[in-house]
């Protein structure tokens, strides 16, 4: 689960490498973030010569979690790291590529561009 002050990796080429969660939007305080939740994050580590700077505040959609996700079919899935993709106001990703697999549940949310950029859905 993702709570405020959680450290996350960025799974796109927007320029940020690591971010810190400030707030998870539209979730109860006790439950924490789930797959495809939107989080407000602060950029903590950046690559050189990119448009994002350290300390910028952005929004991101969670695409990989360490927590087990139980599906209706009985399968459960989890990843080794917590990752997100940085998005703008129109739910379009800031980067042009997405690295690694993402949750299949992103199909049912309002992120069509993220879905089209993903190479693998798990």
C-alpha distances in whole Angstrom, upper triangle without the diagonal:
4,7,10,12,9,11,11,14,16,17,21,24,24,25,21,20,17,15,14,12,14,13,11,13,14,11,12,11,10,8,5,5,7,9,12,11,13,12,15,15,18,19,20,22,24,26,30,32,29,29,26,26,24,23,23,21,19,17,15,14,11,12,11,7,7,6,9,10,13,16,20,22,20,19,15,14,11,12,13,11,9,12,13,16,18,20,23,24,25,22,24,22,24,25,27,25,22,21,20,18,16,15,18,16,17,21,20,19,21,21,24,25,21,22,26,25,22,24,22,20,18
4,7,9,6,9,9,12,14,16,19,22,21,22,18,17,14,12,10,8,10,9,8,11,13,11,12,11,11,9,5,5,8,10,12,10,11,9,11,11,14,16,16,19,21,24,27,29,26,26,23,23,21,20,19,17,16,14,12,12,9,12,11,8,9,9,13,13,17,19,22,24,23,22,18,16,14,14,14,11,8,10,11,14,16,18,20,21,23,20,22,20,21,22,25,24,20,20,19,19,16,16,19,17,17,21,20,19,20,20,23,24,20,22,25,24,22,24,23,21,20
4,6,6,9,11,14,16,19,21,24,23,23,20,19,15,13,10,7,8,7,7,11,13,10,11,8,9,9,5,7,10,13,14,12,12,9,11,11,13,16,16,19,22,25,28,30,27,27,23,23,21,19,19,16,16,14,14,14,12,15,14,12,13,12,16,17,20,22,25,28,26,25,21,20,17,17,17,15,11,13,14,17,17,19,21,22,24,21,23,22,23,24,27,26,23,23,23,22,20,19,22,20,20,24,23,21,22,22,26,26,23,25,28,27,25,28,26,24,23
4,6,9,11,14,16,19,21,24,22,22,18,18,14,11,8,5,5,5,7,11,13,12,12,10,11,12,9,10,13,16,16,13,12,9,9,9,11,14,14,17,20,24,27,28,26,25,21,21,18,16,16,14,14,13,13,15,14,17,17,15,16,16,19,20,23,26,29,31,30,28,25,23,20,20,20,16,13,14,14,17,17,18,20,21,23,21,23,22,22,24,27,26,24,24,24,24,22,22,25,23,22,26,25,23,23,23,27,27,24,26,29,28,26,29,28,27,26
4,6,9,13,15,19,21,23,21,21,17,16,12,10,6,5,6,8,10,14,17,16,16,13,15,15,12,12,16,18,18,16,15,11,11,9,10,12,12,15,18,21,24,26,24,24,20,19,16,14,15,14,15,15,15,16,15,18,17,15,16,17,20,22,25,28,31,33,32,30,26,24,21,20,19,16,13,14,15,17,17,19,21,23,25,23,24,23,22,24,27,26,24,24,24,24,23,23,26,25,24,28,28,25,26,25,28,28,25,27,30,28,27,29,29,28,27
4,6,10,13,16,18,21,20,19,16,14,11,8,6,5,8,10,10,14,17,15,16,14,15,14,11,11,13,15,16,14,14,11,11,9,11,12,12,14,17,20,24,26,24,23,20,19,17,15,16,15,15,14,13,14,12,15,14,12,12,13,17,19,22,25,28,30,29,26,23,21,17,16,15,12,9,11,12,15,16,18,21,22,25,22,23,21,21,22,25,24,21,21,21,21,19,20,23,22,21,25,25,23,24,23,26,26,23,25,28,26,24,26,25,24,23
4,7,10,13,16,18,17,16,13,11,7,6,5,6,10,12,13,16,19,18,20,18,18,17,14,13,15,16,17,15,15,12,12,9,10,10,9,11,14,17,20,23,21,21,17,17,14,14,15,14,14,14,13,14,12,14,13,12,12,14,18,19,23,26,29,31,29,27,23,21,17,15,13,10,8,9,11,14,14,17,20,22,24,22,22,20,19,20,23,21,19,18,18,19,18,19,23,22,21,25,26,24,25,23,26,25,22,24,26,24,22,24,24,23,23
4,7,10,12,15,14,14,11,9,6,5,6,7,11,13,13,16,19,18,20,19,19,18,14,12,14,13,14,13,13,11,12,9,10,10,10,11,13,15,19,21,19,19,16,16,14,14,15,14,13,12,10,11,9,11,10,10,11,13,17,18,21,23,27,28,28,25,21,18,15,13,12,8,5,5,7,10,11,15,18,20,22,19,19,16,16,16,19,18,15,14,15,16,15,16,20,19,18,22,23,21,22,20,23,21,18,20,23,20,19,21,20,20,19
4,6,9,12,12,12,9,6,5,6,9,11,14,16,16,18,21,21,23,22,23,21,17,15,16,15,15,15,14,13,14,11,12,10,10,10,11,13,17,19,17,17,15,16,14,15,15,15,14,13,11,12,10,10,9,10,12,15,18,19,23,24,28,29,28,25,22,18,15,12,11,7,6,5,7,9,10,14,17,20,22,19,18,15,15,14,17,15,12,11,12,14,13,15,19,19,18,22,23,21,22,19,22,20,16,19,21,18,16,18,18,18,18
4,6,8,8,9,6,5,6,7,10,12,15,16,16,18,21,21,24,23,24,22,19,16,16,15,14,15,14,12,13,11,11,10,11,10,10,11,15,17,14,15,12,14,14,15,14,14,12,11,9,10,9,10,10,12,14,17,20,20,24,25,28,29,29,26,23,20,17,14,14,10,9,5,5,6,7,11,14,18,19,16,15,11,11,10,13,11,9,9,11,13,12,15,18,19,16,20,22,19,20,17,19,17,13,16,18,15,14,16,16,17,18
4,7,9,10,9,8,9,11,14,15,18,19,18,20,22,22,25,25,26,24,20,17,17,14,14,15,14,14,16,14,15,13,14,13,13,13,17,18,15,16,15,17,17,18,17,17,14,13,10,10,10,8,9,12,14,17,19,19,22,23,26,27,27,24,22,18,16,13,13,10,9,6,6,6,8,12,15,18,19,15,14,11,11,9,11,9,6,5,7,9,9,12,15,17,14,17,20,18,18,15,17,15,11,13,15,12,10,12,13,14,15
4,6,8,8,9,11,12,16,17,19,20,20,21,23,24,27,27,29,26,23,20,19,17,15,17,16,16,16,15,16,13,15,14,12,12,15,16,13,14,13,15,16,18,16,16,14,13,11,11,12,11,12,15,18,21,22,22,25,26,29,29,30,27,25,21,19,16,17,14,13,9,8,6,8,10,13,17,17,14,12,8,8,6,7,6,4,6,9,11,11,15,17,18,16,18,21,19,18,15,16,13,10,13,13,10,10,12,14,15,17
4,5,7,9,12,13,17,19,21,23,22,23,26,27,30,30,32,30,26,23,23,20,19,20,18,18,18,16,16,14,15,13,11,9,12,12,9,11,11,14,15,17,16,17,14,15,13,14,15,15,16,19,21,24,26,26,29,29,32,33,34,31,28,25,23,20,20,17,16,13,11,9,9,12,14,18,18,16,13,10,8,5,7,6,7,8,12,15,15,18,21,22,19,21,24,22,21,17,18,15,13,15,15,12,13,14,16,18,21
4,6,9,11,12,16,17,19,20,20,21,24,26,29,29,31,29,25,22,23,21,18,19,17,16,16,14,14,11,13,12,9,9,11,11,8,8,7,11,13,15,12,13,11,12,11,13,15,15,17,20,22,25,27,27,30,30,33,34,35,32,30,26,24,21,21,18,17,13,11,9,7,9,11,15,16,14,12,8,5,4,7,8,9,11,15,17,17,20,22,23,19,22,24,21,20,17,18,14,13,16,16,13,15,17,19,20,23
4,7,10,11,15,17,19,21,22,23,26,28,30,30,32,30,26,24,24,23,21,21,19,18,17,14,13,10,11,9,6,5,8,8,5,7,6,8,10,13,11,13,12,14,13,16,17,17,18,21,23,26,28,28,32,33,36,37,37,34,31,28,25,22,22,19,17,14,13,11,10,12,14,18,19,18,15,12,9,8,11,11,12,13,16,19,19,22,25,25,22,25,27,25,23,20,21,18,17,20,20,17,18,20,21,23,25
4,6,7,11,13,16,18,19,21,24,25,27,27,28,27,23,21,22,20,19,19,17,15,14,11,10,6,8,6,4,6,9,11,8,9,7,8,8,10,10,11,10,12,12,14,15,16,16,18,20,23,26,26,30,31,34,35,35,32,29,26,23,20,19,16,14,12,11,10,9,12,14,18,19,17,16,13,10,10,13,13,13,13,16,18,18,21,24,24,22,25,26,24,23,20,22,19,17,20,21,18,18,20,21,23,24
4,7,11,13,16,19,19,22,25,25,27,26,28,26,22,20,21,20,19,19,18,16,15,12,11,8,8,5,5,7,11,13,11,13,10,11,10,12,13,14,13,14,13,15,14,15,15,16,18,21,24,25,28,30,33,34,34,31,28,24,21,18,16,13,12,10,10,11,11,14,17,21,22,20,18,15,13,12,15,14,13,12,14,17,17,20,23,24,22,25,27,25,24,21,23,21,18,21,22,19,18,20,21,22,23
4,7,10,13,16,17,19,23,23,25,23,24,23,19,18,19,18,18,18,16,14,13,10,9,6,6,5,7,10,13,16,14,15,12,12,10,11,12,12,12,13,12,14,13,14,14,15,16,19,22,23,27,28,32,33,33,30,26,23,20,17,15,12,10,9,10,11,11,15,17,21,22,20,19,16,15,14,18,16,15,14,16,18,17,20,23,23,22,25,27,24,24,22,24,22,19,22,23,21,20,22,22,22,23
4,7,9,12,13,16,20,20,22,20,22,21,17,15,17,17,17,15,14,11,10,6,6,4,5,7,9,12,16,17,15,15,12,11,9,9,10,9,9,10,10,12,12,14,14,14,16,18,22,22,26,28,31,33,32,30,26,23,20,18,17,13,11,9,9,11,10,13,16,18,21,18,18,15,14,15,18,18,16,16,17,19,18,20,23,23,21,24,25,23,23,21,23,22,19,22,24,21,21,23,23,23,23
4,6,9,11,14,18,18,19,17,19,18,15,14,16,17,17,15,13,10,9,5,5,7,7,10,12,16,19,21,19,18,14,14,11,10,11,10,10,11,11,13,13,15,15,15,16,18,21,22,26,28,31,33,32,30,26,24,20,19,17,14,11,11,11,13,12,15,17,19,22,20,20,18,17,18,22,21,19,19,20,21,20,21,24,23,22,25,26,23,23,22,25,24,21,24,26,24,23,26,25,25,25
4,6,7,11,14,14,15,14,16,15,11,10,13,15,14,12,10,7,6,4,6,9,10,13,15,19,22,23,21,20,16,16,14,12,12,10,10,9,9,11,11,14,14,14,15,16,20,20,24,26,29,31,30,28,25,23,20,18,18,14,11,11,10,13,12,14,16,18,20,18,19,17,17,19,22,22,20,20,21,21,19,19,23,21,20,24,24,21,21,20,24,23,20,23,25,24,23,26,25,24,24
4,7,10,13,13,15,13,15,16,12,12,15,17,16,13,11,7,5,5,7,10,12,15,17,21,24,25,22,21,17,17,14,12,12,9,10,10,11,13,14,17,18,17,19,19,23,23,26,28,31,33,33,31,28,26,23,22,22,18,15,15,13,15,14,15,16,17,20,18,20,19,19,21,24,24,23,23,24,24,22,22,25,23,22,25,25,22,22,21,25,24,22,25,28,26,26,29,28,27,27
4,6,10,10,11,10,13,13,10,9,13,15,14,11,9,6,5,7,10,13,15,18,20,24,27,28,25,23,19,19,18,15,14,11,11,10,11,12,13,16,17,16,18,18,21,21,24,26,28,31,30,29,26,24,22,22,22,19,15,15,14,15,14,15,16,16,19,17,20,19,19,22,25,25,23,24,24,24,21,21,24,21,20,23,22,19,20,20,23,23,21,24,27,26,25,28,28,26,26
4,7,7,9,9,11,10,7,6,9,11,11,7,6,4,6,9,12,15,17,20,22,25,28,29,26,24,21,21,20,18,17,13,12,10,10,10,10,14,15,14,16,16,18,18,21,22,25,27,27,26,23,22,20,20,21,18,14,14,12,14,14,14,16,16,18,16,18,18,19,21,24,24,21,23,23,22,19,18,20,18,17,20,19,16,17,17,21,21,19,21,24,24,23,26,25,23,23
4,6,9,10,13,12,10,8,11,12,11,7,6,6,7,11,14,17,20,23,24,27,30,30,27,25,22,23,22,20,18,14,13,10,10,10,11,15,17,16,19,18,20,19,21,22,24,28,28,27,24,23,22,22,23,21,17,16,14,15,14,14,15,14,16,14,17,17,19,21,24,24,22,24,24,23,20,19,20,17,16,19,17,14,15,16,19,20,19,20,24,24,23,26,26,24,24
4,7,9,12,11,10,9,10,12,11,8,8,9,11,15,18,21,24,26,27,30,33,34,30,28,26,27,26,23,22,18,16,13,13,12,13,16,18,18,20,19,20,19,20,21,23,26,26,26,24,23,22,23,25,22,19,19,16,18,17,16,17,16,17,15,19,20,22,24,27,27,24,26,26,24,21,19,20,17,16,19,16,14,14,16,20,21,20,21,25,25,24,28,27,24,24
4,6,8,7,7,7,8,11,11,8,9,10,12,15,19,22,24,26,28,31,34,35,32,30,27,28,27,24,23,19,18,15,15,13,13,16,17,16,18,16,18,16,18,19,21,24,24,24,21,21,20,21,23,21,17,18,17,18,19,18,20,19,20,18,21,22,24,26,28,28,25,26,26,24,20,18,20,17,17,19,17,15,17,18,22,23,21,22,26,26,25,28,27,24,23
4,6,5,7,9,11,14,15,12,13,13,15,18,21,24,25,28,30,33,37,38,35,33,30,30,29,26,25,22,21,18,18,17,16,19,20,18,19,17,18,17,19,21,22,26,25,25,23,22,22,23,24,23,19,20,19,22,22,22,23,22,24,22,25,25,27,29,32,31,28,29,29,27,23,21,23,19,20,23,20,18,20,22,26,27,25,26,30,30,28,31,30,27,26
4,6,6,9,12,15,16,13,14,13,14,16,19,23,24,27,29,32,35,37,34,32,29,29,27,24,24,21,20,18,18,18,17,20,20,18,19,17,19,19,21,23,25,28,27,27,24,23,22,23,24,22,19,20,20,22,22,23,24,23,25,23,26,26,28,30,32,32,29,30,29,28,24,23,25,22,22,25,23,21,23,24,28,29,26,28,31,31,30,32,31,28,27
4,6,9,12,16,17,15,16,15,17,19,22,25,25,28,31,34,37,39,36,35,31,31,29,27,27,24,23,21,20,19,18,20,20,17,17,15,17,17,19,21,23,26,25,25,22,22,20,22,23,21,19,21,21,23,24,25,27,26,28,26,29,28,30,31,34,33,30,30,29,28,25,23,25,22,23,26,24,22,25,26,29,31,28,29,32,32,30,33,31,28,27
4,7,8,12,14,12,14,14,16,18,21,24,25,27,30,33,36,38,35,34,30,31,29,27,26,23,22,19,18,17,15,17,17,14,15,12,14,13,15,18,20,23,21,21,18,18,17,19,20,19,16,18,18,21,22,23,25,25,26,23,26,26,28,29,32,30,27,27,26,24,21,19,21,18,19,22,20,19,22,23,26,28,25,26,29,29,27,30,27,25,23
4,7,10,12,10,11,11,13,14,18,20,21,24,26,29,32,34,31,30,27,27,25,23,23,20,19,16,15,14,12,15,14,12,13,11,13,13,16,18,21,24,22,22,18,18,16,17,18,16,13,15,15,18,19,20,22,22,24,21,24,23,24,26,28,27,24,24,23,22,19,17,20,17,18,21,20,18,20,21,24,25,22,23,27,27,25,27,25,23,22
4,7,8,6,8,8,11,13,16,18,20,22,24,27,30,31,28,27,24,25,24,22,21,18,16,14,12,10,8,11,11,9,11,10,12,12,14,16,19,22,21,20,17,16,14,15,16,14,11,12,12,14,16,17,19,20,21,18,20,19,21,22,25,24,21,21,20,19,16,14,16,14,14,18,17,15,17,17,21,22,19,20,23,23,21,24,22,20,19
4,6,6,9,10,14,15,19,21,22,24,25,28,31,32,29,29,26,27,26,25,23,21,18,15,13,10,8,9,10,8,11,9,10,8,11,13,16,18,18,17,14,13,12,13,15,14,11,12,12,14,16,17,20,20,21,17,20,19,21,22,24,23,20,20,19,16,13,11,13,11,11,15,14,13,15,16,19,20,17,17,21,21,19,21,19,17,15
4,6,9,11,15,16,19,20,22,23,24,26,30,31,28,27,25,26,26,25,23,21,18,15,12,8,6,6,7,7,10,9,10,8,11,12,15,17,17,15,13,11,10,11,14,13,10,10,10,12,14,15,18,19,19,16,17,17,19,20,21,20,16,17,15,13,10,7,9,7,8,11,11,10,13,13,16,17,14,14,18,18,15,18,16,13,12
4,7,9,13,15,18,19,22,23,23,25,28,29,26,25,23,25,24,23,22,19,16,12,9,6,5,6,9,10,13,13,14,11,14,14,17,19,19,18,16,14,14,14,17,15,12,11,9,10,12,12,15,16,15,12,14,13,16,17,19,18,15,16,15,13,10,8,10,7,6,10,9,7,10,9,12,14,11,11,15,15,14,17,15,13,13
4,6,10,12,16,18,20,22,23,25,28,29,26,24,22,24,23,22,20,17,14,10,8,6,6,8,11,11,14,14,15,13,16,16,19,21,22,20,18,17,16,16,18,16,12,12,10,11,12,12,14,15,15,12,15,14,17,18,20,20,17,18,18,17,13,11,13,11,10,13,12,9,11,11,15,16,13,15,18,18,17,20,19,17,17
4,7,10,13,15,18,20,21,23,26,27,23,21,19,21,20,19,16,13,10,7,6,5,7,10,12,13,16,16,18,17,19,20,22,25,25,24,22,20,18,18,20,17,13,12,9,10,10,9,11,11,13,10,13,12,14,16,19,19,17,18,19,18,15,14,16,13,12,15,14,11,11,11,15,15,13,15,18,18,17,21,20,19,19
4,6,10,12,15,17,18,21,24,25,22,20,17,18,17,15,14,10,8,6,5,6,7,11,13,13,16,16,19,18,21,22,25,28,27,26,23,21,19,18,19,16,12,11,9,10,9,10,12,13,15,12,14,14,15,17,20,20,18,19,20,19,16,16,19,17,15,18,18,15,15,14,18,18,15,18,21,20,19,23,22,21,21
4,7,10,13,16,17,20,23,23,20,18,15,16,15,12,11,7,6,5,6,9,11,14,16,16,19,19,22,22,25,26,29,31,31,30,27,24,22,21,22,18,15,13,11,11,9,10,11,12,15,13,15,14,14,17,20,21,19,20,22,22,19,19,22,20,18,21,21,17,17,16,20,19,17,20,23,22,22,25,25,24,24
4,7,9,12,13,17,19,20,18,16,13,13,11,9,8,6,5,6,7,10,11,14,15,16,18,19,22,22,26,27,30,33,32,30,27,25,22,20,20,16,13,12,10,11,9,11,12,14,17,15,16,14,14,16,19,20,18,19,20,21,19,20,23,21,19,23,23,20,19,18,21,20,18,21,23,22,21,24,25,24,25
4,6,9,11,15,17,18,16,14,11,10,8,6,6,5,6,9,10,13,14,17,18,18,20,22,25,26,29,31,34,36,35,33,30,27,24,22,22,18,15,14,12,13,11,13,14,16,19,17,18,16,15,16,20,21,19,20,22,23,22,23,26,25,23,26,27,23,23,21,24,23,20,24,26,24,24,26,27,27,27
4,6,7,11,13,15,12,12,8,7,5,5,5,7,8,10,11,14,15,17,18,19,21,23,26,26,30,32,35,37,36,34,31,27,24,22,21,17,15,13,12,12,10,13,14,17,20,18,18,15,13,14,18,18,18,18,20,22,21,23,26,26,23,27,27,24,24,22,24,22,20,23,25,22,22,25,26,26,27
4,7,11,13,15,14,14,10,9,5,6,8,10,11,14,14,17,17,19,19,19,20,23,26,27,31,33,36,38,37,34,31,28,25,22,20,17,15,14,14,15,13,16,18,21,23,22,21,19,17,17,21,20,19,19,21,23,22,24,28,28,26,29,30,27,27,25,27,25,23,26,27,25,24,27,27,27,28
4,7,10,13,11,13,10,8,6,9,10,12,13,16,15,18,18,19,19,20,21,24,27,28,32,34,37,38,38,35,31,28,25,22,20,16,15,14,14,15,14,17,19,22,24,22,22,18,16,16,19,19,18,17,20,22,22,25,28,28,26,29,31,28,28,25,27,25,22,25,27,23,23,25,26,27,27
4,7,9,8,9,7,7,6,10,10,13,13,16,15,18,19,20,20,21,23,26,29,29,33,35,38,39,39,36,33,29,26,23,22,18,17,15,15,14,13,16,18,21,23,21,20,17,14,13,16,16,16,16,19,22,22,25,28,28,26,29,31,28,27,24,26,23,21,24,25,22,22,24,25,26,28
4,7,6,9,9,9,10,13,13,16,16,18,18,20,21,21,21,23,25,28,30,31,35,36,39,40,40,37,34,30,27,24,22,19,19,17,16,15,15,18,19,23,24,23,21,17,14,13,15,15,16,15,18,22,22,26,29,29,27,30,32,29,29,25,27,23,22,25,25,21,22,23,25,26,28
4,6,9,9,9,11,14,15,18,18,21,21,23,24,24,25,27,28,32,34,35,38,39,43,44,44,40,38,34,31,28,26,23,23,20,20,19,17,20,21,25,26,25,23,20,16,15,17,17,19,19,22,25,26,29,32,33,30,33,35,32,31,28,29,26,24,27,27,23,24,26,28,30,31
4,7,9,9,12,15,15,18,18,21,21,24,25,26,27,29,31,34,36,36,40,41,44,45,45,42,39,36,33,30,29,26,25,22,21,19,18,19,20,23,25,24,22,19,15,14,16,17,19,20,23,26,27,30,33,33,30,33,35,32,31,28,28,25,24,27,27,23,25,26,28,30,32
4,6,8,11,14,12,15,15,17,18,20,22,22,24,26,28,31,34,34,37,38,41,42,42,39,37,33,31,28,27,24,23,19,18,16,14,16,16,20,21,20,18,15,12,11,13,14,16,17,21,24,24,27,30,30,27,29,31,29,27,24,25,21,20,24,23,20,22,24,26,28,30
4,7,10,12,10,13,12,15,16,19,21,22,24,26,29,31,34,34,37,38,41,42,42,40,37,34,31,29,28,25,23,20,18,15,13,14,14,17,18,18,16,14,10,11,13,15,17,19,22,25,24,27,29,30,26,29,30,27,25,22,24,20,20,23,23,20,22,24,27,28,30
4,7,9,7,10,10,13,14,17,19,20,22,24,26,29,31,31,35,36,39,40,40,38,35,32,29,26,26,22,20,17,15,14,11,12,13,16,18,17,16,13,10,11,14,16,17,18,21,24,23,26,28,28,25,28,29,26,24,22,23,20,19,23,23,20,22,24,26,27,29
4,6,6,9,11,14,16,19,21,22,24,25,27,29,33,33,36,37,41,42,42,40,37,33,30,28,27,23,21,19,17,16,13,15,15,18,21,20,19,17,13,14,18,19,20,21,24,26,25,28,31,31,28,30,32,29,27,25,27,24,22,26,27,24,25,27,29,30,31
4,6,9,11,14,16,19,20,22,23,24,25,28,31,32,35,37,40,42,41,39,35,32,29,26,25,21,20,18,17,16,14,17,17,20,23,22,21,18,16,17,20,21,21,21,24,26,25,28,31,30,28,31,32,29,28,26,28,26,24,27,28,25,26,28,29,30,31
4,6,9,13,15,18,19,22,23,23,25,27,31,31,35,36,39,41,41,38,35,32,29,27,26,22,20,18,17,17,14,16,16,18,22,21,21,19,16,18,22,23,22,23,25,27,26,28,31,30,28,31,31,28,27,25,28,26,24,28,29,26,27,30,31,31,32
4,6,10,12,16,18,21,22,23,25,27,30,30,34,35,38,40,40,38,35,32,29,27,26,22,20,18,15,15,12,13,13,15,18,18,18,16,13,15,19,20,20,22,24,26,24,26,29,28,25,28,29,25,24,22,25,23,21,25,26,24,25,28,29,29,30
4,7,10,14,16,19,20,21,24,25,28,28,31,32,35,37,37,35,32,30,27,25,25,21,18,16,14,13,10,11,11,13,16,15,16,15,13,16,19,21,20,22,24,25,23,24,27,26,23,26,26,23,21,20,23,21,20,23,25,23,24,27,28,28,29
4,7,10,13,16,18,19,22,23,26,25,29,29,32,34,35,33,30,27,25,23,24,20,17,14,11,10,7,7,8,10,13,12,12,11,10,13,16,18,17,19,21,22,20,21,23,22,19,22,23,19,18,16,19,18,16,20,21,20,20,24,25,24,26
4,7,10,13,15,17,20,21,23,22,25,26,29,31,31,30,27,24,23,21,22,19,15,13,9,8,6,6,7,8,11,9,11,10,10,13,16,17,16,18,20,20,17,18,20,19,16,19,19,16,14,13,16,15,14,17,19,18,18,22,22,22,23
4,6,9,12,13,17,18,20,19,22,23,26,28,28,26,24,21,19,18,19,15,12,9,6,5,4,5,8,10,12,9,10,8,9,11,14,15,13,15,16,16,14,14,17,16,13,16,17,14,13,11,14,13,11,14,17,15,15,19,19,18,19
4,6,9,11,15,16,17,16,19,19,22,24,25,23,20,18,16,16,17,14,11,9,5,5,7,7,10,12,12,9,10,9,11,13,15,15,12,14,15,14,11,11,13,12,9,13,13,10,11,9,12,12,9,12,15,14,13,17,16,15,16
4,6,7,11,12,14,13,16,17,20,22,22,20,17,15,13,12,14,11,8,6,4,7,9,10,14,16,16,12,14,12,14,15,17,15,12,13,13,12,9,9,12,11,9,13,14,12,13,11,15,15,11,13,16,15,13,16,15,14,14
4,7,11,12,13,12,15,15,19,20,20,18,15,12,11,10,12,10,8,6,5,7,10,12,16,18,17,14,14,12,15,14,16,14,10,11,10,8,5,6,9,9,8,11,13,12,13,11,14,13,10,11,14,13,10,13,11,10,10
4,7,9,10,10,14,15,18,19,19,16,13,10,8,6,8,7,5,5,7,10,13,15,19,21,21,17,18,16,17,17,18,16,12,11,9,8,6,7,10,11,11,14,16,15,17,15,17,17,13,14,17,15,12,14,12,11,10
4,5,8,8,12,14,18,19,18,15,12,9,6,6,7,6,4,7,9,12,15,18,21,23,23,20,21,19,20,20,22,19,16,15,13,11,9,9,13,12,13,17,17,17,19,18,20,20,17,17,20,19,16,18,15,14,12
4,7,9,12,15,19,20,18,15,12,9,5,5,6,6,6,9,12,16,19,21,25,27,27,23,24,22,24,23,25,22,18,17,14,13,12,12,15,15,17,20,21,20,23,21,24,24,20,21,24,22,19,20,18,16,14
4,6,10,13,16,18,16,14,10,8,6,8,9,9,9,12,14,18,20,22,26,27,28,24,25,24,26,25,27,25,21,20,17,15,14,12,15,15,16,19,20,20,22,22,24,25,21,21,25,24,21,22,19,17,14
4,6,10,13,14,12,10,6,5,5,8,10,12,12,14,16,19,22,24,28,29,29,25,27,25,27,27,28,26,22,21,18,15,14,12,14,13,16,19,19,19,23,22,24,25,22,21,25,24,21,22,18,16,13
4,6,10,11,10,8,5,5,6,10,13,14,13,15,16,18,22,23,26,27,27,23,25,23,26,26,27,25,21,20,17,15,12,9,11,10,13,15,15,16,20,19,22,23,20,19,22,22,19,20,17,14,11
4,7,8,7,6,4,7,9,13,16,17,17,18,19,22,25,26,29,30,29,25,27,26,29,29,30,27,24,23,20,17,15,12,12,11,15,16,16,17,21,21,23,25,22,21,24,25,21,22,19,15,12
4,5,6,5,6,8,11,15,18,19,19,20,20,22,25,26,29,29,28,25,26,26,29,29,29,27,23,23,20,17,15,11,10,9,13,14,14,16,20,20,21,24,21,19,22,23,20,21,18,14,11
4,5,7,9,12,15,18,22,23,22,23,24,25,28,28,31,31,30,27,28,28,32,32,32,30,26,26,24,20,18,14,12,11,15,15,14,17,21,22,23,25,23,21,24,26,23,23,20,16,14
4,6,9,12,15,18,22,24,23,24,25,27,30,30,33,34,32,29,30,30,33,33,33,30,27,26,23,20,18,15,13,13,17,17,16,19,23,23,24,27,24,22,24,26,23,23,19,16,13
4,7,10,14,17,20,22,22,24,25,27,30,31,34,35,34,30,32,31,34,34,34,31,28,27,24,20,19,16,15,15,18,19,19,21,25,25,26,29,26,24,27,28,24,24,21,17,14
4,7,10,14,17,19,20,21,22,24,28,29,32,33,32,29,30,29,32,31,31,28,25,24,20,17,16,13,12,13,17,18,18,20,24,24,25,27,24,21,24,25,21,21,17,15,11
4,7,11,14,16,16,18,20,22,25,27,30,31,31,27,28,27,30,29,29,27,23,22,18,15,14,11,12,13,16,17,18,20,23,23,24,26,22,21,24,24,20,21,17,14,10
4,7,10,12,13,15,16,19,23,24,28,29,29,25,26,24,27,26,26,23,19,18,15,12,11,9,10,12,14,16,17,19,22,21,22,23,20,18,21,21,18,18,14,12,8
4,7,9,10,12,14,17,21,23,26,28,28,24,25,23,25,24,25,22,18,16,13,11,10,9,12,13,15,18,19,19,22,21,23,23,20,19,22,21,17,18,15,13,10
4,6,7,9,12,15,19,21,25,27,27,23,24,21,23,22,23,19,16,14,11,9,9,10,13,14,15,18,20,20,22,21,22,22,18,18,21,19,16,16,13,12,10
4,7,10,13,16,19,22,26,29,29,25,25,23,24,22,24,20,17,14,12,12,12,13,17,18,19,22,23,23,25,23,25,25,21,21,23,21,18,18,16,16,13
4,6,10,13,16,19,23,26,26,23,23,20,21,20,21,18,15,13,11,12,12,13,17,17,17,21,22,22,23,21,23,23,19,20,22,20,17,18,16,16,15
4,7,11,13,16,20,22,23,20,20,17,18,18,20,18,14,13,12,12,11,12,16,16,15,19,20,19,21,19,21,21,17,18,21,19,17,18,17,16,15
4,7,10,13,17,19,20,17,17,14,15,14,16,14,11,10,10,10,9,11,15,15,14,17,19,17,18,16,18,17,14,15,18,16,14,16,15,14,14
4,7,9,13,16,16,13,13,10,12,12,14,13,10,10,11,11,9,11,14,14,12,16,17,15,15,13,16,14,11,13,16,14,12,15,15,14,15
4,6,10,13,14,10,10,7,8,8,11,10,8,10,11,12,10,12,15,15,12,15,17,14,14,11,13,11,8,11,13,11,11,14,14,14,16
4,7,10,12,9,8,6,6,8,11,11,10,12,15,15,14,16,18,17,14,17,18,15,14,12,14,12,10,13,15,13,14,17,18,18,20
4,7,8,5,5,4,5,8,11,12,12,15,17,17,15,16,18,17,14,16,17,14,12,9,12,10,9,13,14,13,14,18,19,19,21
4,6,5,6,6,6,10,13,15,15,18,21,21,19,20,21,20,16,18,19,15,13,11,13,12,12,15,16,15,17,21,22,22,24
4,6,7,10,10,14,16,18,18,21,24,24,21,21,22,21,17,19,19,15,12,12,14,13,14,17,18,18,20,23,25,24,26
4,5,9,10,14,15,17,17,21,23,22,20,20,21,19,16,16,17,13,10,9,11,10,12,14,15,16,18,21,23,22,25
4,7,9,12,13,15,14,18,19,19,16,17,17,16,12,13,14,10,7,6,8,8,8,11,13,13,15,18,20,19,21
4,7,9,10,12,12,16,18,18,16,17,18,17,13,14,15,13,10,7,8,6,7,10,11,10,13,16,18,18,21
4,5,7,9,9,12,15,16,14,16,17,17,13,15,17,14,12,9,10,7,6,10,11,9,11,15,16,17,19
4,7,9,10,13,16,18,16,19,20,20,17,19,21,18,16,13,14,11,10,14,14,12,14,17,19,20,22
4,6,8,10,14,16,15,18,20,21,17,19,21,19,17,14,14,11,10,13,13,10,12,14,17,18,21
4,7,10,14,15,15,18,20,21,17,19,21,19,18,14,13,10,9,12,11,8,10,12,15,17,20
4,7,10,12,13,16,17,19,16,18,21,19,18,14,14,11,9,11,10,6,8,9,12,14,17
4,7,8,9,13,14,16,13,15,18,17,17,13,13,11,8,10,10,6,6,8,10,11,14
4,7,9,13,15,17,15,17,20,19,20,16,17,14,11,12,13,9,8,8,9,11,13
4,7,10,13,15,14,16,19,19,20,17,17,16,12,13,13,11,8,7,7,9,10
4,7,9,12,11,13,16,17,18,15,16,15,12,11,12,11,7,7,5,6,6
4,7,9,8,10,13,13,15,12,13,13,10,9,12,11,7,9,6,5,6
4,5,6,9,11,11,14,12,14,14,11,10,13,13,10,11,9,6,5
4,5,6,8,10,13,12,12,14,11,9,12,13,10,11,9,5,5
4,5,6,7,11,11,12,14,12,10,14,15,13,14,12,9,9
4,5,5,8,7,9,11,8,7,11,12,10,13,12,9,10
4,6,8,7,8,10,9,7,10,12,11,13,12,9,11
4,7,8,9,13,12,10,13,16,14,17,16,13,14
4,6,8,11,10,10,13,15,14,17,17,14,15
4,6,9,9,9,12,14,14,18,18,16,18
4,6,5,6,9,10,11,15,15,14,16
4,6,5,6,9,10,13,15,13,16
4,5,5,6,9,12,14,14,17
4,5,5,6,10,11,11,14
4,6,5,9,9,9,12
4,6,8,10,11,14
4,6,9,11,14
4,6,7,11
4,7,10
4,7
4
